[in-house]
């Protein structure tokens, strides 16, 4: 089965992002394909490079990084959501004349078309957050 995920919640607002990461790990562990994870609205904050998780808490960012690296899962931040929240890759930082990129390099910026394409080509789209 082919899955795609939509993450709407920030990693610091409850457990939705962490639950999504754990669900994603379970999907690939059971031999299913995880096509894409699309981070929309506050979910785009997941790709913020400067996030520091307290030592006694699980890091959603670290789990997404591991998933992307080990299973070649696309981690896409909605470009509009990311820009509104100050999450910029090098290209957007230059475009908006900012000193530095703030997006973690394991993530990519993309438009809503990638979400629509994931919906059309996946058997299931699972949403986390509100």
C-alpha positions, 0 to 999 in steps of 0.5 A: 500500500502507498501512503502519504502524510499531511502534517498540520501541527507544529512540533512544539504544539502537542504530539501530532508531529511526533505521532505522525513520525512514529506512524511513518516509521511503522508504515515503512517497517511493515513494508508499505511505501511512504511516498511523501510527507507534506507539512502545511500550516504550522506543520512547516515549522517542523523543518526549522533548522534552529529547533532545539528539543529538551533532552528529556523529550523525543525530537520530531525533527530527528525522527523525520531526518532519520526517516528521510535518510533511511527510507528516501521519503520526501519531506516537503514543506509548503512554501507559502506556509514556510515563508510565512513562518520564516522557514527559508532555504538558501534560494528563498533567503537570497530572494528575500534578502535574508542573511541565512537559510533557516530550513533544515537541509533534509527538507524541501520547499514545494507547492500545493501541487505536490500535495494534490499529486500525493493524494492522487497517487497514494492509496491513503493520505493520513492527516495529523493535527488540525 
